[in-house]
Amino acid sequence: MCPHPGLPAATADTADRTAVPTAASGETGATARIGESGPVGLLPDTEPVGEFRGSGYREPPLLVARTDGQLVRLPALLYLIVRLLVAQQAFVPEESEETENRDDAKMLARVAAAASEQSGLRLEAEHLAYLLDRKLAPLGLTTYADGTVPELARHNPFLALRVRVQVLAPAATWLVGGLLGWLFFPVVIPLVLAAAGIAEWWLLAGHSVSDAMSSTLADPIGVLAVLGLAVASTGFHECGHAAACRYSGAVPGGMGAGIYLVWPAFYTDITDTYRLNRAGRLRTDLGGVYFNAIFALALAAAYFSTGWAPLLVAVLSVNLEIVQQLLPTLRFDGYYLMADLVGVPDLYRYIGPILSHYLLRRPRDERLDALKRWPQAAVTTWVLLIVPALALELGYIAWQVPGLIHTDVQAVSSLLSRAATDPHPVLGAISAAVQILLLALPIAGIAAIAWQLGRAGWRLARLRLPGLARKIADGPERRRRLAYGALAAAVAIPVGGGVGWALGALPGNQSAEPAAATPAPARPEHRPSTSAAPPPSSSSPAPAPPAANAVAAPETTPEPHETHRPAQHNDTTTPSRTQRPTGPTGHRETGTPAPPTGSNGGSGPAEPPAESGPPPLSPTQSPSCPLLGVSMNC
């Protein structure tokens, strides 16, 4: 599916209250050390973007694009200094150390004088050196005052796309967006949506989806065709994000693939959409599902011409992908729609402050006070609804893990048996292997989520119980082994019990199952008149057609469904939903998990600009998983 980048992240400090030492304090050292390790100034390709339009903050954030395309949100004073550094062309030619120091110091003095005049504050070169060292350099915008180049730290947002590999360069994405941009003309959109709605009604109201599903699952070619069309749908979904981004006036970045939790996903970097107004960002968010509707319309036309059942199943898969992408929980398109509607880039960032205030009755966090009234109410409602929903969903998934493994083992056994007797051995083996992979992915995803939650719980325990954690970490080797062994046992015992119970589903390990699968004998034609026949035993199975049994296992495959665009931010950086580029190479990502194997997974959009403090966040992405609807009943 296609996710889109998150909005710019929080600011570095509040408005113009950036702490600046007095010249006499000596906190920044002597002026002589300025530039002693190299030229002082902005890093290459750092660019002021301007105000974040459609913001939900009382004071609209001011954005700056880093050299890697990340967006950082700054307060007014720091943004003014960045603009003045751009005007001063802060990099000087390489000369002697004495000349370098003198030129850099003079340059900072000129910038300080201009900043004093425009801000009304009294600033000296030492003040600017302090701000470079404490604020701008840690965010990856400038060098340190001595000329040292900082490392560009990237923050890994919660539930974000991982391991991204670019497939299409920004130039190719720009070309694709231009070729498909006409689909967003105001005259075209209503025509396409009306045609797609009529086609969906004709397909789903006048044809049997269950019959099409049964015949498709019994045919290896049909299964592979549905998988291929699902992958094509997710790729086309990402094209929708790119086309909407360019049509709205921003520059799309590269397209590629990544991993959302454990599921493969596609993404599009649309970080540059942070330059757009709210309408442009919403158009980009919806561009993916709009292109999914176009893809479903094309499939309906093909089904009308051929009547081939896998095409009907593929339409169902696309519909499920659209529904999944619009969910506002994980980093899918629906999440970025919610963030863009309220003008708050990283919604996950407010879960802690809101729960702390409303559940623990603690004082309001200043991050909540920075929001306008209606965005604050919307974000609070989102948190109070989504957090319980996610908790219930995770609890339900954990409760169903043993049954899920049990069903998967049965389905895998059935698939292997069918592949061994399939008249097309190669296609049968490929189809079985793909379906087995799709059955294994949900289990792997649950394990990955459990691992992340366990790590988060351990970090929280270290913060809350520093004494105990320190004793374990610094204690003798034997104590550490006992603690880690107890933790591993606490996880392994329930998991091992569930796996052991699930393995009982194997045909060789069950004694009662074969009898239940044997059809009951046919009833005689005539009935004796002398006595009534005894009622059939409640335990005897009813006859079942062999064809129905052949596809039963795949149809009962459980469906933990994967969700993945994506990204969010910390206070210092603006994660992009998908990375938003500052130029042809920049991007805001939107992600779409490939059929279980996702879109925008950013298009996978990106995240909010950052504040001074935590390092900038990585682009956000909202993954899409079109195939889940077919293979995992999501």
Secondary structure as UniProt FT lines:
FT   TURN            15..16
FT   HELIX           23..25
FT   TURN            27..28
FT   HELIX           31..33
FT   TURN            34..37
FT   TURN            44..45
FT   STRAND          47..51
FT   TURN            53..54
FT   STRAND          62..65
FT   TURN            67..68
FT   STRAND          71..74
FT   HELIX           76..88
FT   HELIX           97..119
FT   HELIX           125..131
FT   HELIX           132..136
FT   TURN            137..140
FT   TURN            145..146
FT   TURN            158..159
FT   STRAND          162..168
FT   HELIX           170..180
FT   HELIX           181..184
FT   TURN            186..187
FT   HELIX           188..206
FT   HELIX           209..217
FT   HELIX           220..248
FT   STRAND          255..260
FT   TURN            261..262
FT   STRAND          263..269
FT   HELIX           271..275
FT   HELIX           278..306
FT   HELIX           309..325
FT   HELIX           333..342
FT   HELIX           347..350
FT   HELIX           351..358
FT   HELIX           366..369
FT   HELIX           373..421
FT   HELIX           425..464
FT   HELIX           466..474
FT   HELIX           477..503
FT   TURN            504..505
FT   HELIX           507..509
FT   HELIX           513..517
FT   TURN            538..539
FT   HELIX           546..550
FT   HELIX           552..555
FT   TURN            584..585
FT   STRAND          589..592
FT   TURN            595..596
FT   STRAND          602..603
FT   TURN            626..627
FT   HELIX           628..631
//
